[in-house]
Amino acid sequence: MARGWFLPLAVLLGLIFLYSPIVSLIVFSFNDSRLVTVWGGFSTRWYTALFNDAQILGAAWVSLKVAFFSACLATMFGTLGAFVLVRFDRFWGRLLLMAMLTAPLVMPEVITGLSLLLMFVATENLFNSFALTNGLFPSRGVITVVIAHTTFCAAFVAVIAQSRLRDMDESLEEAARDLGAGPVRVFFDITIPVITPALVSGWLLAFTLSLDDLVIASFVSGPGASTLPMVIFSKVRLGVSPDVNALATIIIALVSVAVITAGVLMRRAARQRMH
Amino acid sequence: MSALSDNALWRGTARVMGVLGIRGRTLVIAIPMLWLLVFFLVPFLVLGRISLAEAIIARPPYSPLWERGPDGALHIIATLDNYRFLLEDALYRNAYLSSIRIAVVSTAFALLIGYPIAYYIARSPEPRRSILLLLVILPFWTSFLLRVYAWMGFLRREGVINNTLMGLGVIDEPLVMMQTDFAVYIGIVYTYLPFMILPLYANLVKLDDALLEAAGDLGASPTVTFFTVTLPLSLPGIVAGSMLVFIPAIGEYVIPALLGGPDTLMIGRVLWDEFFSSRDWPVASAVAIVMLFLVVAPIMWLQSVQNRRELD
């Protein structure tokens, strides 16, 4: 195999493939022309337009709220589920819990979205069929999207938490128990601090997944609670539009800064641990 | 937290639970279990039940589960008509088949492109390795929808590729790339390439150099070494990466909707249209149930087999 040039060339082409659409997206966000791919001079008018677009700003706020609450809830349920599966060998329904905590990873989004929506509609009808509970069911909106996102994000958190719980030194927990700590105290004083890095990664992953989801949110959301991906999708479905380029540039800039900072911090922490 | 776990509130809660006969362990198990039962399992039962209903013009747009007959007896209304409809209509059969074809082809391309990249990163010395890994992962953290959108600007008639090629004089007529299956392949490979590279990298980085040296010392050429040592040893990475690309690709909605043409049939898109455009909830449910059995069941089975093998 011509190792000399083949592999570097493949990597170079791969990186060009990964980055050239993103670079062109950024370049044309500063384009003065409405024709997204014909250069008409430098301009920041699409950024001005973006910051005056109440619909996009509102949707971004909805998305951030949904992602924050979903990530917190998903971290809680995912960690508890992972803890139960790793630490308790035998209990009624263990296999069922394992299946329900893994299945969302492979479930097509259209199925998850449709089935949750049908459940919400059926429950709402059930509520409304009794005089006592009529109208008590929350209407579709932020709450239903948070529930949907929590459920599928918890599965991703559980994967990360499970591997950390398996790797961690169980003698720490045993030592705490031997010294007289109750199970609740062991969990909060030993287990949680030890697996915190995994919980942080899980929370970040859940936050990103929730922020990114279009399909599930489209099914379970209601009027007045459109998330950012839903608004972007309805815009780009009709063709390219320069203010979406501006929005994409801002998101890419924020994410790049966050990921690179996290990477540098983690490297530094790893180096400190080695010394 | 220690103050919290010692205080009176906790002890009070523990006493109430003791009186009710609930142990702490049960409660800890019950929290995730109940959430998933209510918001994961029950929705599938509702889905299955509505796939047996008839579409009617009402709110909600499907027939109720039971009806009181003139004699006052309860009659359960369930019909297999929706499934019969799926079987008889070639559209659905073709959609299932073409989803599988598109997912298989995209996975193969992702493997061909991803393998050399993963190999090179795994064999790189340290500072370069981390930087390349970061470069591969970075696009994954940015919005999936916006990355697909980026290709719309690239592939369309007046897009970057056509403008560049025409400017260079390579082509006279713009190439038709948008709204074709080709664009869907590009979109899927592009979106899921990091999912292919990462498991391959994780596998290849563990490859023992001594094995490659031994093969070389015994007279194997680098090509022979690759096909008889490296490739077979990286099979778990290949399987993991391929699954991570194939699974999301098969139910994909966004990529065929934005990059594909009207004749790009994919089952996720058919389900979406059935629900949002035709508003036929029972047929959409039946499409989802069939998809569950055709696509998800084999994957779950494969995973459980793998889990069992790991336990042994």
Contacts between the chains, C-beta under 8 A, distances in Angstrom:
chain1	res1	chain2	res2	distance
A	1	B	222	4.5
A	1	B	223	4.9
A	1	B	226	5.9
A	3	B	222	6.3
A	6	B	116	7.1
A	7	B	116	5.6
A	7	B	119	6.6
A	7	B	120	4.3
A	7	B	123	7.9
A	8	B	120	6.8
A	10	B	113	7.7
A	10	B	116	3.8
A	10	B	117	6.1
A	10	B	120	6.8
A	11	B	116	7.2
A	11	B	117	5.2
A	11	B	120	4.8
A	11	B	121	7.4
A	11	B	132	7.0
A	14	B	113	6.1
A	14	B	114	7.7
A	14	B	116	7.7
A	14	B	117	4.5
A	14	B	193	7.5
A	15	B	135	6.2
A	17	B	113	7.4
A	17	B	190	7.0
A	17	B	193	7.8
A	18	B	135	7.5
A	18	B	136	7.2
A	18	B	139	5.5
A	18	B	190	7.4
A	18	B	193	6.8
A	19	B	135	7.9
A	19	B	139	7.5
A	20	B	154	7.6
A	21	B	147	7.0
A	21	B	150	3.6
A	21	B	151	5.5
A	21	B	153	7.4
A	21	B	154	5.1
A	21	B	190	7.5
A	22	B	139	6.7
A	22	B	142	7.5
A	22	B	147	7.1
A	22	B	150	5.8
A	24	B	150	7.0
A	24	B	153	6.3
A	24	B	154	6.4
A	24	B	160	5.1
A	25	B	146	7.3
A	25	B	149	7.6
A	25	B	150	4.4
A	25	B	153	6.6
A	28	B	153	6.6
A	35	B	158	7.0
A	36	B	153	5.5
A	37	B	153	5.5
A	37	B	156	7.5
A	37	B	158	5.7
A	37	B	159	5.4
A	37	B	160	5.6
A	37	B	163	6.3
A	38	B	158	6.9
A	38	B	163	7.5
A	77	B	31	7.1
A	77	B	32	5.0
A	77	B	35	5.3
A	77	B	36	7.8
A	78	B	32	7.9
A	80	B	28	6.5
A	80	B	31	5.5
A	80	B	32	4.7
A	81	B	32	3.8
A	81	B	36	7.5
A	83	B	28	7.4
A	84	B	28	6.1
A	84	B	29	5.2
A	84	B	32	6.4
A	88	B	25	7.0
A	88	B	29	6.9
A	91	B	25	7.7
A	91	B	29	5.7
A	93	B	29	7.7
A	93	B	33	6.2
A	96	B	33	7.8
A	97	B	29	7.6
A	97	B	32	6.7
A	97	B	33	5.5
A	97	B	36	7.0
A	99	B	300	7.6
A	100	B	36	4.1
A	100	B	37	7.3
A	100	B	40	5.1
A	100	B	41	6.2
A	101	B	32	7.3
A	101	B	36	6.7
A	102	B	300	7.9
A	102	B	303	7.0
A	103	B	40	7.1
A	103	B	296	7.5
A	103	B	300	6.8
A	104	B	40	6.8
A	106	B	247	5.1
A	106	B	296	5.9
A	106	B	299	4.9
A	106	B	300	6.7
A	106	B	303	7.5
A	107	B	296	6.3
A	108	B	248	7.7
A	108	B	250	6.9
A	108	B	251	2.5
A	108	B	268	6.0
A	108	B	291	6.6
A	108	B	295	6.9
A	108	B	296	7.3
A	109	B	251	6.6
A	109	B	253	7.0
A	109	B	268	7.7
A	110	B	251	5.8
A	110	B	253	5.7
A	110	B	268	4.6
A	110	B	271	4.9
A	110	B	272	6.0
A	110	B	288	7.0
A	110	B	291	8.0
A	111	B	47	7.7
A	111	B	251	7.0
A	111	B	271	7.8
A	111	B	288	4.8
A	111	B	291	6.3
A	111	B	292	6.2
A	111	B	296	7.6
A	114	B	47	6.7
A	114	B	271	6.8
A	114	B	275	6.3
A	114	B	284	6.2
A	114	B	285	7.0
A	114	B	288	5.4
A	115	B	43	3.7
A	115	B	44	5.4
A	115	B	46	6.7
A	115	B	47	4.1
A	115	B	288	6.9
A	116	B	39	6.9
A	116	B	43	5.0
A	118	B	43	6.6
A	118	B	46	4.8
A	118	B	47	5.7
A	118	B	50	5.5
A	118	B	281	7.1
A	118	B	285	6.8
A	119	B	39	7.7
A	119	B	42	5.8
A	119	B	43	3.9
A	119	B	46	4.6
A	119	B	47	8.0
A	121	B	60	5.2
A	122	B	46	5.1
A	122	B	50	7.9
A	122	B	60	7.5
A	125	B	60	6.3
A	147	B	39	5.8
A	148	B	39	7.6
A	150	B	35	7.8
A	150	B	39	7.7
A	151	B	35	7.3
A	151	B	36	7.1
A	151	B	39	4.6
A	151	B	40	5.7
A	154	B	32	7.5
A	154	B	35	7.7
A	154	B	36	7.8
A	182	B	5	7.1
A	183	B	24	6.0
A	183	B	25	7.7
A	184	B	5	4.9
A	184	B	10	6.6
A	184	B	24	6.9
A	185	B	1	7.9
A	185	B	2	6.4
A	185	B	5	4.3
A	185	B	6	7.3
A	188	B	1	4.0
A	188	B	2	7.5
A	188	B	4	7.2
A	188	B	5	5.6
A	189	B	1	6.0
A	189	B	2	5.7
A	189	B	5	7.4
A	192	B	1	7.6
A	208	B	141	6.0
A	211	B	143	7.5
A	212	B	143	5.6
A	212	B	144	5.2
A	212	B	145	7.2
A	214	B	145	5.7
A	214	B	254	6.0
A	215	B	253	5.5
A	215	B	254	6.9
A	215	B	268	7.9
A	215	B	272	7.8
A	218	B	276	8.0
A	219	B	275	7.7
A	229	B	143	7.2
A	229	B	145	5.1
A	232	B	143	8.0
A	232	B	145	5.8
A	232	B	146	7.1
A	232	B	149	7.4
A	233	B	145	6.3
A	233	B	254	7.4
A	236	B	145	7.8
A	236	B	149	5.0
A	236	B	152	6.7
A	236	B	258	6.7
A	237	B	257	7.2
A	237	B	258	6.9
A	239	B	152	7.7
A	240	B	149	7.4
A	240	B	152	5.5
A	240	B	153	5.1
A	240	B	156	7.2
A	244	B	146	7.5
A	244	B	149	6.4
A	245	B	153	7.7
A	247	B	146	7.7
A	248	B	142	8.0
A	248	B	143	7.2
A	248	B	146	4.3
A	248	B	149	7.0
A	248	B	150	7.3
A	251	B	142	6.2
A	251	B	143	5.7
A	251	B	146	6.5
A	252	B	142	5.2
A	252	B	146	7.7
A	255	B	138	7.8
A	255	B	141	5.0
A	255	B	142	4.9
A	256	B	138	6.4
A	256	B	142	7.8
A	258	B	141	7.8
A	259	B	134	7.3
A	259	B	137	7.4
A	259	B	138	5.8
A	259	B	141	5.3
A	260	B	134	7.2
A	263	B	130	7.7
A	263	B	134	5.6
A	267	B	130	7.2
